[in-house]
């Protein structure tokens, strides 16, 4: 009973700290009709930014539009404090943000007032002026002033989202604003035309892209858990608003079709989340987005149903909207992501993994547990059942997606570590890095498992998965996955947490592999020059290697060059140098020619050669 009361008190405290804010359309005082629609664009952008602040509850723009029509407060009508107060009460808001904007030539000014709905007092009055083409800075300035006035602390993660610039193009913003206005007037084709114009001007204008995607209607979905390496459990919201003009017919339509149509929209919303939502969406570029939009049959229920492997029988939520003329449901679905990815690749919407593999070969990935200093990760793999199971989950997940995987499980994997340590003083204590170099992996993944006690004697597991580029040890991605709280079923919990983390990391690996393909195939070259050479001879030998590196590589990066060490990353033409042995052959032939011309007697020896690493040594002959 005490725990329930505590929860209720916490909820009450959270609600007490949450401010409900409604944002009205700002009045255009420029006297230029071409800027009238900016009132809706500015309101929409403010709503988008402030929706990222958890302590602020924002009234939806659609709700504002509906009430304005109901009270017949049209465009261009100045809203004083009294009107703002009445409108705020009608929207259930604590505060109402209203104001005007003026555009004269290349100058833009925004006058804003934040009205306390309860008292009618103006809590904030701001005049923000700047160049028209820096309108986005003016809007961000207004957002920050409002948050400051409400005395809401802004966590770093929320601050990043709030400060994100949606577009820097005034023309694109104006087209987007016009599209919103056309949509509100029921001119849907015109709205689409202006949205297309907005993204044509600025292909990175994400909220314009979101509006351009008219299906699904809700676009509200949340990832609940990774059920397996291929299945995701998603909770999605579906909406259906009747298009019948009379309320009587609209309500009848909802009675007959409302639930079925809302469920269909929820299914589409679940797929939409995988395509565009989360940390690593499947659709990432504007070209991919355009290709998907051109595939008109993609969102058909016949196609969408192919991805849904399970549907919850009951509803999480079911409510009627707009006086019975709309329906909203919340339901859970299991989505087969593997089938979805395969379809996107087949229809050339995203690049096929096979195409990448044909060009560069599948990335070779090493999986190893993260351990403390001086602890052998191979021994942990052999002796810890939880760690061994986690490694096998990662291995299965990756091999199912056609990646070459190695999990070092024997002491002989450490045999070449002494050579891998050549000139690696900065990383000499990182055994995972050394192992990755020794086995020649392109990428290495480390993982760590932890467990926390949960309620009623249950335990909740979490896993942290980090992916690194082998040649440089650069972090490519890091994700944390969580399991549900369970009593027993340890291996199930580990698998659930691991699937959640690796799926997000994998998208980043794919992007890395594709971008690396543009530069060429990557190798790490380390050359140790014998101390028996004097400084002048060692320098001549170093210069000889630099000349060879410039000749053979599309691009190179110098890591370490000392008097007796050369350490480089090379990107070479995949058609000419798809094997490290070809690199070695070219280096040996050309190095010998250069050294002979310089009158130095030296012998180039191969210490170790694998898929990614070329370790060489130069000794006096």
VEXRO-424258 format. One record per residue (C-alpha): residue number from 1; residue in three letters; x, y, z. Coordinates in steps of 0.001 Angstrom, whole numbers. Layout:
# residues N
> n	res	x	y	z
> NUM	ALA	X	Y	Z $
...
END
This chain:
# residues 621
> n	res	x	y	z
> 1	UNK	0	0	0 $
> 2	UNK	2852	2379	875 $
> 3	UNK	4536	1690	-2480 $
> 4	UNK	1291	2530	-4327 $
> 5	UNK	968	5797	-2390 $
> 6	UNK	4599	6623	-3166 $
> 7	UNK	4004	6024	-6881 $
> 8	UNK	900	8234	-6802 $
> 9	UNK	2850	10983	-5039 $
> 10	UNK	5633	10768	-7649 $
> 11	UNK	3102	10962	-10480 $
> 12	UNK	1437	13956	-8814 $
> 13	UNK	4808	15672	-8438 $
> 14	UNK	5636	15078	-12102 $
> 15	UNK	2263	16414	-13225 $
> 16	UNK	2661	19448	-10975 $
> 17	UNK	5984	20245	-12680 $
> 18	UNK	4494	19853	-16176 $
> 19	UNK	3236	23017	-17878 $
> 20	UNK	613	22772	-20639 $
> 21	UNK	1333	25323	-23363 $
> 22	UNK	-784	26170	-26402 $
> 23	UNK	761	28037	-29312 $
> 24	UNK	-1529	30208	-31419 $
> 25	UNK	-965	31412	-34961 $
> 26	UNK	1063	34617	-34976 $
> 27	UNK	-425	37610	-36771 $
> 28	UNK	1224	38801	-40001 $
> 29	UNK	1623	42575	-39645 $
> 30	UNK	3753	42907	-42787 $
> 31	UNK	773	43727	-45007 $
> 32	UNK	2114	41173	-47537 $
> 33	UNK	-223	38261	-48255 $
> 34	UNK	2654	36071	-49480 $
> 35	UNK	3764	35762	-45829 $
> 36	UNK	327	34960	-44326 $
> 37	UNK	939	31205	-44177 $
> 38	UNK	4145	31690	-42142 $
> 39	UNK	1859	32010	-39103 $
> 40	UNK	1120	28279	-39320 $
> 41	UNK	4662	27294	-40178 $
> 42	UNK	6082	29238	-37232 $
> 43	UNK	3512	27731	-34841 $
> 44	UNK	4227	24226	-36158 $
> 45	UNK	7994	24641	-35759 $
> 46	UNK	7593	25980	-32211 $
> 47	UNK	5325	23028	-31359 $
> 48	UNK	7845	20573	-32856 $
> 49	UNK	10715	21988	-30781 $
> 50	UNK	8837	22349	-27493 $
> 51	UNK	7403	18816	-27833 $
> 52	UNK	10931	17578	-27103 $
> 53	UNK	10765	19036	-23576 $
> 54	UNK	9210	16455	-21260 $
> 55	UNK	8229	19062	-18671 $
> 56	UNK	6077	20865	-21245 $
> 57	UNK	2848	19400	-22565 $
> 58	UNK	2088	20960	-25939 $
> 59	UNK	-1422	21298	-27342 $
> 60	UNK	-1541	19788	-30848 $
> 61	UNK	-1828	22243	-33761 $
> 62	UNK	-4813	20286	-35115 $
> 63	UNK	-6693	20933	-31840 $
> 64	UNK	-5957	24649	-32114 $
> 65	UNK	-7123	24680	-35756 $
> 66	UNK	-10375	22946	-34826 $
> 67	UNK	-11161	25388	-31999 $
> 68	UNK	-10321	28450	-34126 $
> 69	UNK	-12823	27290	-36734 $
> 70	UNK	-15408	26630	-34048 $
> 71	UNK	-15153	30128	-32547 $
> 72	UNK	-14697	31657	-36029 $
> 73	UNK	-11448	33436	-35162 $
> 74	UNK	-9932	33605	-38626 $
> 75	UNK	-6558	34617	-39966 $
> 76	UNK	-5245	38093	-39449 $
> 77	UNK	-7358	38850	-36400 $
> 78	UNK	-5225	40332	-33642 $
> 79	UNK	-5372	38278	-30469 $
> 80	UNK	-5267	40361	-27291 $
> 81	UNK	-4592	38978	-23792 $
> 82	UNK	-8293	38459	-23080 $
> 83	UNK	-8861	36468	-26287 $
> 84	UNK	-5679	34486	-25689 $
> 85	UNK	-6867	33677	-22179 $
> 86	UNK	-10248	32432	-23434 $
> 87	UNK	-8642	30398	-26204 $
> 88	UNK	-6136	28908	-23757 $
> 89	UNK	-8929	27822	-21431 $
> 90	UNK	-10755	26209	-24342 $
> 91	UNK	-7599	24235	-25128 $
> 92	UNK	-6989	23240	-21503 $
> 93	UNK	-3681	25108	-21412 $
> 94	UNK	-1861	26779	-18527 $
> 95	UNK	-135	29240	-20861 $
> 96	UNK	-896	30630	-24306 $
> 97	UNK	1894	31834	-26616 $
> 98	UNK	700	34407	-29128 $
> 99	UNK	2113	37366	-31025 $
> 100	UNK	2927	38729	-34454 $
> 101	UNK	5699	38907	-37029 $
> 102	UNK	6802	41654	-39382 $
> 103	UNK	8909	41236	-42535 $
> 104	UNK	10337	44364	-44173 $
> 105	UNK	12785	43707	-46961 $
> 106	UNK	15408	41349	-45549 $
> 107	UNK	14550	42076	-41903 $
> 108	UNK	12211	39969	-39776 $
> 109	UNK	10851	40790	-36328 $
> 110	UNK	8880	38499	-34031 $
> 111	UNK	6849	39993	-31165 $
> 112	UNK	5745	37288	-28720 $
> 113	UNK	3641	37252	-25556 $
> 114	UNK	3210	34355	-23143 $
> 115	UNK	-162	34740	-21403 $
> 116	UNK	-924	33033	-18093 $
> 117	UNK	-4351	31507	-18808 $
> 118	UNK	-5292	31424	-15132 $
> 119	UNK	-4630	35111	-14394 $
> 120	UNK	-4615	36705	-17846 $
> 121	UNK	-1243	38293	-17059 $
> 122	UNK	1584	38457	-19620 $
> 123	UNK	4364	36308	-18204 $
> 124	UNK	6767	37034	-21054 $
> 125	UNK	7011	39719	-23708 $
> 126	UNK	9810	39450	-26244 $
> 127	UNK	10819	41342	-29380 $
> 128	UNK	13267	39335	-31485 $
> 129	UNK	14763	40911	-34608 $
> 130	UNK	17137	39581	-37244 $
> 131	UNK	17598	38874	-40929 $
> 132	UNK	14762	37074	-42732 $
> 133	UNK	17173	34365	-43904 $
> 134	UNK	18122	33627	-40294 $
> 135	UNK	14484	33075	-39250 $
> 136	UNK	15501	29727	-37728 $
> 137	UNK	17750	31528	-35240 $
> 138	UNK	14890	33856	-34274 $
> 139	UNK	12597	30855	-33701 $
> 140	UNK	15219	29073	-31550 $
> 141	UNK	15746	32268	-29585 $
> 142	UNK	12008	32429	-28845 $
> 143	UNK	11950	28780	-27754 $
> 144	UNK	14805	29356	-25307 $
> 145	UNK	13136	32496	-23896 $
> 146	UNK	9909	30563	-23275 $
> 147	UNK	11692	27684	-21530 $
> 148	UNK	13625	30203	-19428 $
> 149	UNK	10406	32048	-18473 $
> 150	UNK	8728	28824	-17348 $
> 151	UNK	11888	28015	-15305 $
> 152	UNK	12125	24530	-16761 $
> 153	UNK	15496	22794	-16433 $
> 154	UNK	16603	21424	-19807 $
> 155	UNK	18573	18127	-19730 $
> 156	UNK	21387	17849	-22262 $
> 157	UNK	19576	15218	-24346 $
> 158	UNK	16458	17413	-24652 $
> 159	UNK	18559	20500	-25347 $
> 160	UNK	20182	18806	-28368 $
> 161	UNK	16742	18043	-29855 $
> 162	UNK	15340	21512	-29110 $
> 163	UNK	18309	23257	-30753 $
> 164	UNK	18213	21099	-33891 $
> 165	UNK	17842	23293	-36993 $
> 166	UNK	15015	21979	-39207 $
> 167	UNK	15857	24073	-42270 $
> 168	UNK	18008	27118	-43023 $
> 169	UNK	16106	27899	-46240 $
> 170	UNK	13460	30609	-45927 $
> 171	UNK	11994	29555	-49298 $
> 172	UNK	11630	25948	-48128 $
> 173	UNK	10071	27102	-44841 $
> 174	UNK	7626	29348	-46701 $
> 175	UNK	6586	26462	-49001 $
> 176	UNK	6120	24214	-45953 $
> 177	UNK	3972	26869	-44248 $
> 178	UNK	1844	27228	-47383 $
> 179	UNK	1390	23439	-47450 $
> 180	UNK	56	23475	-43866 $
> 181	UNK	-2380	26240	-44711 $
> 182	UNK	-3607	24422	-47828 $
> 183	UNK	-4104	21219	-45836 $
> 184	UNK	-6172	23028	-43195 $
> 185	UNK	-8387	24357	-45992 $
> 186	UNK	-8949	20861	-47368 $
> 187	UNK	-6766	21464	-50438 $
> 188	UNK	-4812	18229	-50050 $
> 189	UNK	-3303	18016	-53544 $
> 190	UNK	-2088	21604	-53286 $
> 191	UNK	-636	20800	-49858 $
> 192	UNK	1312	17856	-51301 $
> 193	UNK	2603	20057	-54130 $
> 194	UNK	4028	22617	-51681 $
> 195	UNK	5509	19919	-49445 $
> 196	UNK	7279	18467	-52472 $
> 197	UNK	8560	21951	-53254 $
> 198	UNK	9831	22326	-49663 $
> 199	UNK	11872	19108	-49763 $
> 200	UNK	13055	19854	-53300 $
> 201	UNK	14574	23122	-52036 $
> 202	UNK	15934	21514	-48846 $
> 203	UNK	16231	17715	-49012 $
> 204	UNK	17135	17568	-45307 $
> 205	UNK	13917	19243	-44084 $
> 206	UNK	12756	16266	-42010 $
> 207	UNK	9445	17593	-40668 $
> 208	UNK	8430	18422	-44244 $
> 209	UNK	9274	14863	-45241 $
> 210	UNK	7181	13598	-42325 $
> 211	UNK	4171	15588	-43518 $
> 212	UNK	4765	14421	-47084 $
> 213	UNK	4398	10852	-45860 $
> 214	UNK	604	10973	-45488 $
> 215	UNK	475	7262	-44593 $
> 216	UNK	224	6284	-41795 $
> 217	UNK	-1988	8949	-40257 $
> 218	UNK	-739	8617	-36666 $
> 219	UNK	3014	7881	-37032 $
> 220	UNK	2964	7084	-33283 $
> 221	UNK	4772	3902	-32266 $
> 222	UNK	7195	2706	-29577 $
> 223	UNK	9675	-159	-29592 $
> 224	UNK	8864	-2388	-26605 $
> 225	UNK	11529	-5083	-27050 $
> 226	UNK	13637	-7108	-29464 $
> 227	UNK	11930	-10506	-29341 $
> 228	UNK	14637	-12184	-31431 $
> 229	UNK	17323	-11285	-33947 $
> 230	UNK	14636	-10762	-36582 $
> 231	UNK	11478	-9830	-34630 $
> 232	UNK	10533	-6594	-32843 $
> 233	UNK	7617	-6037	-30465 $
> 234	UNK	6100	-2611	-31188 $
> 235	UNK	3233	-733	-29576 $
> 236	UNK	1543	1419	-32227 $
> 237	UNK	-1260	3958	-32325 $
> 238	UNK	-3763	3914	-35182 $
> 239	UNK	-6147	6684	-36169 $
> 240	UNK	-9069	6911	-38547 $
> 241	UNK	-10973	10131	-39224 $
> 242	UNK	-14116	9771	-41302 $
> 243	UNK	-14196	11755	-44548 $
> 244	UNK	-17999	11895	-44559 $
> 245	UNK	-19175	15534	-44561 $
> 246	UNK	-22244	15156	-42353 $
> 247	UNK	-21658	14254	-38708 $
> 248	UNK	-24422	11640	-38802 $
> 249	UNK	-22839	9794	-41714 $
> 250	UNK	-19368	10216	-40189 $
> 251	UNK	-20459	8628	-36896 $
> 252	UNK	-22111	5769	-38809 $
> 253	UNK	-18877	5286	-40771 $
> 254	UNK	-16918	5074	-37506 $
> 255	UNK	-19359	2504	-36065 $
> 256	UNK	-18945	287	-39129 $
> 257	UNK	-15307	872	-40182 $
> 258	UNK	-13596	2822	-37370 $
> 259	UNK	-11837	8	-35518 $
> 260	UNK	-10697	-1887	-38627 $
> 261	UNK	-9345	1261	-40294 $
> 262	UNK	-7591	2389	-37087 $
> 263	UNK	-5950	-1050	-36728 $
> 264	UNK	-4692	-806	-40305 $
> 265	UNK	-3202	2606	-39532 $
> 266	UNK	-1545	1200	-36378 $
> 267	UNK	80	-1563	-38446 $
> 268	UNK	1424	1028	-40851 $
> 269	UNK	2664	3148	-37907 $
> 270	UNK	4595	144	-36550 $
> 271	UNK	6358	-279	-39902 $
> 272	UNK	6910	3483	-40138 $
> 273	UNK	8832	3382	-36845 $
> 274	UNK	11283	805	-38208 $
> 275	UNK	11708	2749	-41434 $
> 276	UNK	12218	6235	-39999 $
> 277	UNK	12294	6133	-36187 $
> 278	UNK	14820	5340	-33487 $
> 279	UNK	18580	5813	-33422 $
> 280	UNK	19318	3918	-36636 $
> 281	UNK	16342	3914	-39032 $
> 282	UNK	16409	1771	-42169 $
> 283	UNK	15668	4778	-44390 $
> 284	UNK	18422	7327	-43838 $
> 285	UNK	19003	9309	-47028 $
> 286	UNK	16665	11571	-48989 $
> 287	UNK	17182	9357	-52058 $
> 288	UNK	16047	6292	-50117 $
> 289	UNK	13028	8242	-48906 $
> 290	UNK	12122	9277	-52455 $
> 291	UNK	12497	5714	-53744 $
> 292	UNK	10173	4418	-51039 $
> 293	UNK	7592	7117	-51767 $
> 294	UNK	7612	6119	-55444 $
> 295	UNK	6705	2557	-54439 $
> 296	UNK	2981	3266	-54090 $
> 297	UNK	1993	-296	-53131 $
> 298	UNK	4366	-455	-50157 $
> 299	UNK	1799	691	-47564 $
> 300	UNK	-1014	-1456	-48982 $
> 301	UNK	-2432	-3750	-46309 $
> 302	UNK	-1631	-6785	-48455 $
> 303	UNK	2039	-5838	-48305 $
> 304	UNK	2108	-4558	-44686 $
> 305	UNK	509	-7793	-43431 $
> 306	UNK	3534	-9750	-44689 $
> 307	UNK	5719	-8113	-42034 $
> 308	UNK	3371	-8723	-39087 $
> 309	UNK	3992	-12086	-37432 $
> 310	UNK	1718	-11533	-34404 $
> 311	UNK	-1063	-9161	-33379 $
> 312	UNK	-2308	-8550	-29842 $
> 313	UNK	-5931	-9620	-29405 $
> 314	UNK	-6883	-6915	-26887 $
> 315	UNK	-6403	-3159	-27210 $
> 316	UNK	-4090	-1163	-24985 $
> 317	UNK	-6429	1760	-25634 $
> 318	UNK	-9553	2479	-27730 $
> 319	UNK	-11277	5887	-27863 $
> 320	UNK	-13492	7846	-30225 $
> 321	UNK	-12297	11220	-31482 $
> 322	UNK	-13944	14456	-32605 $
> 323	UNK	-17394	13761	-31256 $
> 324	UNK	-17535	10231	-32600 $
> 325	UNK	-16318	11099	-36115 $
> 326	UNK	-12902	9549	-35519 $
> 327	UNK	-11344	6488	-33877 $
> 328	UNK	-8022	5975	-32089 $
> 329	UNK	-6615	2624	-30930 $
> 330	UNK	-3350	1449	-29376 $
> 331	UNK	-2207	-2118	-30003 $
> 332	UNK	932	-4279	-29996 $
> 333	UNK	2409	-6143	-32946 $
> 334	UNK	5436	-8312	-33672 $
> 335	UNK	7214	-7209	-36838 $
> 336	UNK	9631	-9374	-38845 $
> 337	UNK	12357	-6860	-39626 $
> 338	UNK	14352	-9326	-41751 $
> 339	UNK	11536	-9661	-44316 $
> 340	UNK	11130	-5871	-44365 $
> 341	UNK	14866	-5302	-44990 $
> 342	UNK	14891	-7945	-47717 $
> 343	UNK	11961	-6249	-49482 $
> 344	UNK	13619	-2828	-49304 $
> 345	UNK	16790	-4296	-50816 $
> 346	UNK	14893	-6226	-53494 $
> 347	UNK	13085	-3063	-54634 $
> 348	UNK	16389	-1111	-54604 $
> 349	UNK	15088	1271	-51936 $
> 350	UNK	18151	631	-49779 $
> 351	UNK	21444	-764	-50981 $
> 352	UNK	21619	-4544	-50983 $
> 353	UNK	24047	-6063	-48536 $
> 354	UNK	25033	-8463	-51311 $
> 355	UNK	26048	-5524	-53533 $
> 356	UNK	28368	-4289	-50806 $
> 357	UNK	29706	-7805	-50278 $
> 358	UNK	30327	-8267	-54015 $
> 359	UNK	32301	-5017	-54141 $
> 360	UNK	34281	-5279	-50948 $
> 361	UNK	33537	-8652	-49419 $
> 362	UNK	31548	-9101	-46251 $
> 363	UNK	33120	-7360	-43276 $
> 364	UNK	34989	-9792	-41075 $
> 365	UNK	33874	-9169	-37473 $
> 366	UNK	35510	-10367	-34267 $
> 367	UNK	33366	-10692	-31132 $
> 368	UNK	35031	-10559	-27729 $
> 369	UNK	33872	-9763	-24160 $
> 370	UNK	34979	-6507	-22586 $
> 371	UNK	37229	-7249	-19629 $
> 372	UNK	39302	-5396	-17075 $
> 373	UNK	43008	-4851	-17477 $
> 374	UNK	45192	-7954	-17120 $
> 375	UNK	42219	-10346	-17559 $
> 376	UNK	42312	-12726	-20512 $
> 377	UNK	39026	-12427	-22482 $
> 378	UNK	39453	-15897	-23974 $
> 379	UNK	39492	-17467	-20525 $
> 380	UNK	36281	-15576	-19669 $
> 381	UNK	34691	-16931	-22855 $
> 382	UNK	35684	-20466	-21969 $
> 383	UNK	34681	-20403	-18301 $
> 384	UNK	31695	-18031	-17957 $
> 385	UNK	28419	-19548	-19309 $
> 386	UNK	26648	-16153	-19432 $
> 387	UNK	29439	-14558	-21454 $
> 388	UNK	29673	-17591	-23725 $
> 389	UNK	25918	-17454	-24388 $
> 390	UNK	26027	-13713	-25099 $
> 391	UNK	28852	-14272	-27603 $
> 392	UNK	26883	-17040	-29328 $
> 393	UNK	23828	-14737	-29579 $
> 394	UNK	25970	-12076	-31255 $
> 395	UNK	27550	-14653	-33548 $
> 396	UNK	24147	-16049	-34617 $
> 397	UNK	22721	-12558	-35144 $
> 398	UNK	25606	-11516	-37390 $
> 399	UNK	25972	-14737	-39380 $
> 400	UNK	22221	-14681	-40081 $
> 401	UNK	22882	-11364	-41817 $
> 402	UNK	25735	-12764	-43918 $
> 403	UNK	28634	-11303	-41938 $
> 404	UNK	31805	-13331	-41425 $
> 405	UNK	32299	-13715	-37670 $
> 406	UNK	35036	-15059	-35440 $
> 407	UNK	34827	-15562	-31688 $
> 408	UNK	38393	-16297	-30471 $
> 409	UNK	38122	-19298	-28174 $
> 410	UNK	41583	-20776	-28095 $
> 411	UNK	44953	-19671	-26784 $
> 412	UNK	46531	-19867	-30236 $
> 413	UNK	44612	-16693	-31146 $
> 414	UNK	47093	-14875	-28896 $
> 415	UNK	50165	-16226	-30688 $
> 416	UNK	50706	-13199	-32899 $
> 417	UNK	49956	-10536	-30325 $
> 418	UNK	53610	-9720	-29897 $
> 419	UNK	53765	-8710	-33557 $
> 420	UNK	50478	-6849	-33353 $
> 421	UNK	52042	-4709	-30617 $
> 422	UNK	54688	-3290	-32919 $
> 423	UNK	54549	516	-32484 $
> 424	UNK	51236	212	-30615 $
> 425	UNK	52319	1725	-27321 $
> 426	UNK	49140	3771	-27018 $
> 427	UNK	46995	635	-27278 $
> 428	UNK	49325	-1945	-25751 $
> 429	UNK	46945	-2676	-22872 $
> 430	UNK	43887	-3113	-25142 $
> 431	UNK	43864	-6864	-25677 $
> 432	UNK	40672	-6780	-27776 $
> 433	UNK	42320	-4361	-30223 $
> 434	UNK	45427	-6514	-30429 $
> 435	UNK	43354	-9668	-30961 $
> 436	UNK	41376	-7985	-33741 $
> 437	UNK	44594	-7027	-35497 $
> 438	UNK	46043	-10505	-35059 $
> 439	UNK	43037	-12271	-36625 $
> 440	UNK	42648	-9639	-39346 $
> 441	UNK	39088	-8550	-38629 $
> 442	UNK	37653	-5433	-40276 $
> 443	UNK	35571	-4595	-37210 $
> 444	UNK	35636	-5845	-33649 $
> 445	UNK	32737	-5843	-31223 $
> 446	UNK	33068	-5902	-27457 $
> 447	UNK	30224	-6568	-25059 $
> 448	UNK	29590	-6388	-21338 $
> 449	UNK	26732	-7862	-19295 $
> 450	UNK	25286	-6501	-16065 $
> 451	UNK	22291	-7399	-13920 $
> 452	UNK	20137	-5353	-11543 $
> 453	UNK	17573	-6469	-9011 $
> 454	UNK	13983	-5597	-9879 $
> 455	UNK	10684	-5917	-8012 $
> 456	UNK	9324	-9160	-6533 $
> 457	UNK	12646	-10972	-6619 $
> 458	UNK	13132	-10575	-10377 $
> 459	UNK	16274	-9527	-12232 $
> 460	UNK	16761	-7269	-15231 $
> 461	UNK	19781	-7731	-17515 $
> 462	UNK	21468	-5108	-19646 $
> 463	UNK	24209	-5395	-22242 $
> 464	UNK	26504	-2737	-23656 $
> 465	UNK	27757	-3424	-27183 $
> 466	UNK	30601	-1373	-28683 $
> 467	UNK	31802	-1668	-32280 $
> 468	UNK	35259	-497	-33389 $
> 469	UNK	37168	-112	-36626 $
> 470	UNK	40068	-2545	-36267 $
> 471	UNK	42797	-590	-38036 $
> 472	UNK	42312	2551	-35937 $
> 473	UNK	40328	1329	-32885 $
> 474	UNK	37859	4143	-33669 $
> 475	UNK	34454	3695	-32000 $
> 476	UNK	31799	3190	-34698 $
> 477	UNK	28789	2737	-32451 $
> 478	UNK	27731	1994	-28897 $
> 479	UNK	24316	807	-27749 $
> 480	UNK	22739	-560	-24587 $
> 481	UNK	20040	-3234	-24638 $
> 482	UNK	17727	-4226	-21784 $
> 483	UNK	15694	-7271	-20900 $
> 484	UNK	12386	-7425	-19117 $
> 485	UNK	12458	-8219	-15399 $
> 486	UNK	12279	-11997	-14877 $
> 487	UNK	12736	-14596	-12208 $
> 488	UNK	15114	-17184	-13604 $
> 489	UNK	15395	-17556	-17407 $
> 490	UNK	18809	-15892	-17310 $
> 491	UNK	19833	-16915	-20826 $
> 492	UNK	16540	-15645	-22260 $
> 493	UNK	17102	-12266	-20597 $
> 494	UNK	20676	-12045	-21889 $
> 495	UNK	19532	-12862	-25420 $
> 496	UNK	16764	-10243	-25263 $
> 497	UNK	19127	-7529	-24022 $
> 498	UNK	21807	-8475	-26561 $
> 499	UNK	19398	-8398	-29508 $
> 500	UNK	18238	-4937	-28485 $
> 501	UNK	21763	-3538	-28483 $
> 502	UNK	23280	-5208	-31554 $
> 503	UNK	20390	-4387	-33884 $
> 504	UNK	20992	-644	-33441 $
> 505	UNK	24783	-975	-33721 $
> 506	UNK	24465	-3018	-36904 $
> 507	UNK	22951	-133	-38895 $
> 508	UNK	25982	1974	-38051 $
> 509	UNK	28308	-805	-39169 $
> 510	UNK	26498	-1005	-42487 $
> 511	UNK	26840	2757	-42984 $
> 512	UNK	30534	2614	-42075 $
> 513	UNK	31133	-249	-44496 $
> 514	UNK	29390	1577	-47342 $
> 515	UNK	31309	4811	-46753 $
> 516	UNK	34595	2904	-46539 $
> 517	UNK	33782	1312	-49897 $
> 518	UNK	33896	4766	-51502 $
> 519	UNK	37503	5242	-50371 $
> 520	UNK	38699	1698	-51197 $
> 521	UNK	39653	-1392	-49243 $
> 522	UNK	41444	-572	-46003 $
> 523	UNK	44713	-2058	-44707 $
> 524	UNK	47005	-1345	-41790 $
> 525	UNK	50719	-1317	-42615 $
> 526	UNK	53325	-1416	-39858 $
> 527	UNK	57038	-1494	-40687 $
> 528	UNK	59781	-1926	-38099 $
> 529	UNK	63219	-742	-39223 $
> 530	UNK	66163	-2456	-37542 $
> 531	UNK	68132	-292	-35094 $
> 532	UNK	71281	-1584	-36842 $
> 533	UNK	70689	1087	-39492 $
> 534	UNK	72024	4533	-38659 $
> 535	UNK	69640	7508	-38584 $
> 536	UNK	70318	8587	-42193 $
> 537	UNK	69780	5067	-43527 $
> 538	UNK	66620	4589	-41436 $
> 539	UNK	65277	7923	-42734 $
> 540	UNK	65967	6941	-46348 $
> 541	UNK	64151	3634	-45780 $
> 542	UNK	61171	5502	-44228 $
> 543	UNK	61012	7854	-47223 $
> 544	UNK	61105	4850	-49551 $
> 545	UNK	58017	3405	-47840 $
> 546	UNK	56228	6760	-48030 $
> 547	UNK	56821	6874	-51805 $
> 548	UNK	55495	3334	-52217 $
> 549	UNK	52445	4127	-50045 $
> 550	UNK	51620	7216	-52149 $
> 551	UNK	51877	5150	-55332 $
> 552	UNK	49704	2242	-54218 $
> 553	UNK	46925	3910	-52232 $
> 554	UNK	43887	6040	-53114 $
> 555	UNK	44245	7621	-49711 $
> 556	UNK	46512	7121	-46712 $
> 557	UNK	46703	8197	-43107 $
> 558	UNK	49934	8474	-41160 $
> 559	UNK	49561	7099	-37639 $
> 560	UNK	53139	6909	-36426 $
> 561	UNK	56461	7687	-38086 $
> 562	UNK	59515	7493	-35836 $
> 563	UNK	63159	7060	-36743 $
> 564	UNK	62671	3287	-36931 $
> 565	UNK	58902	2786	-37352 $
> 566	UNK	56368	3408	-40120 $
> 567	UNK	52657	2995	-39306 $
> 568	UNK	49989	3822	-41932 $
> 569	UNK	46362	3172	-42835 $
> 570	UNK	45955	2611	-46584 $
> 571	UNK	42829	2729	-48755 $
> 572	UNK	43515	874	-52002 $
> 573	UNK	41618	136	-55207 $
> 574	UNK	39556	-3000	-54542 $
> 575	UNK	39915	-4155	-58163 $
> 576	UNK	43704	-4141	-58003 $
> 577	UNK	44378	-4930	-54357 $
> 578	UNK	41620	-7111	-52928 $
> 579	UNK	44160	-9134	-50922 $
> 580	UNK	46852	-8027	-48504 $
> 581	UNK	49298	-10372	-50261 $
> 582	UNK	49031	-8202	-53399 $
> 583	UNK	49874	-5134	-51324 $
> 584	UNK	52883	-6946	-49873 $
> 585	UNK	54059	-8040	-53336 $
> 586	UNK	53871	-4500	-54719 $
> 587	UNK	55631	-3016	-51682 $
> 588	UNK	58441	-5587	-51779 $
> 589	UNK	59163	-5171	-55493 $
> 590	UNK	59146	-1376	-55450 $
> 591	UNK	60898	-1037	-52089 $
> 592	UNK	63834	-3132	-53285 $
> 593	UNK	64201	-1001	-56427 $
> 594	UNK	64213	2256	-54442 $
> 595	UNK	66690	982	-51834 $
> 596	UNK	69102	-279	-54483 $
> 597	UNK	69070	3161	-56117 $
> 598	UNK	69957	4703	-52755 $
> 599	UNK	72871	2285	-52293 $
> 600	UNK	71511	696	-49087 $
> 601	UNK	71707	-3049	-48634 $
> 602	UNK	68537	-4106	-46817 $
> 603	UNK	66158	-7037	-46731 $
> 604	UNK	62398	-6729	-46331 $
> 605	UNK	60851	-9537	-44285 $
> 606	UNK	57191	-10436	-43781 $
> 607	UNK	56364	-10834	-40075 $
> 608	UNK	52598	-11298	-40315 $
> 609	UNK	50007	-11006	-43057 $
> 610	UNK	46246	-11274	-42709 $
> 611	UNK	43111	-9717	-44214 $
> 612	UNK	43678	-6296	-42676 $
> 613	UNK	47202	-6091	-41338 $
> 614	UNK	50614	-6147	-43024 $
> 615	UNK	53515	-6382	-40549 $
> 616	UNK	56961	-6004	-42093 $
> 617	UNK	60529	-5690	-40851 $
> 618	UNK	63595	-4254	-42556 $
> 619	UNK	66980	-5752	-41585 $
> 620	UNK	70497	-5253	-42946 $
> 621	UNK	71246	-7863	-45591 $
END
